[in-house]
Amino acid sequence: MPIRQIAPDEAYKLLDEGYRYVDVRTEAEFANGHPATAVNVPVVFPDPATRQMVMNPDFVGVVEAHFPKDARLIVGCQAGGRSQRAAEVLTQVGYSQVLNMQGGFGGARDQSGRSVVAGWDERGLPVCKDCGHENSYAGLRQHTG
């Protein structure tokens, strides 16, 4: 089943309808600004040895600890690529209502750097930099059973 793609404006509206925003960017990216009600669960981490991004082995476990399989989730990242992968992973483990936000937080760009899809921040949607420890990855991990 393909993952439904939505734009940031639609994602913003769906948050009022009970959807939750799962930001799958790194902790540093999340700390620099994110949608106001987002929770952070990075799907990949930079490997210090290789400097390559590697899958977060705790990604599914942390999401499962905080969201039931029928939760309505919007998955977002910086431009839309990591969130697509994360949405696919969540669907594979049984989540049935997962949407991918195209353009992510920062917007999708073509090879020449031109904006192809304006992101959450570029559209002027509500942004938060310090919305509380409970929405951070560290906070979520503290409450993972």
Buried (B, 14 or more C-beta within 10 A) or exposed (E): EEBEBBBBEBBBEBBEEEBBBBBBBBBEBBBBBBBBBBBBBBBBBEEEEEEEBEBBEBBBBBBBBBBEEEBBBBBBBBBBEBBBBBBBBBBEEEBEBBBBBBBBBBBBBEEEEEEEBBBBBBBEBEBBEEBEEEBBBEEBEEEEE
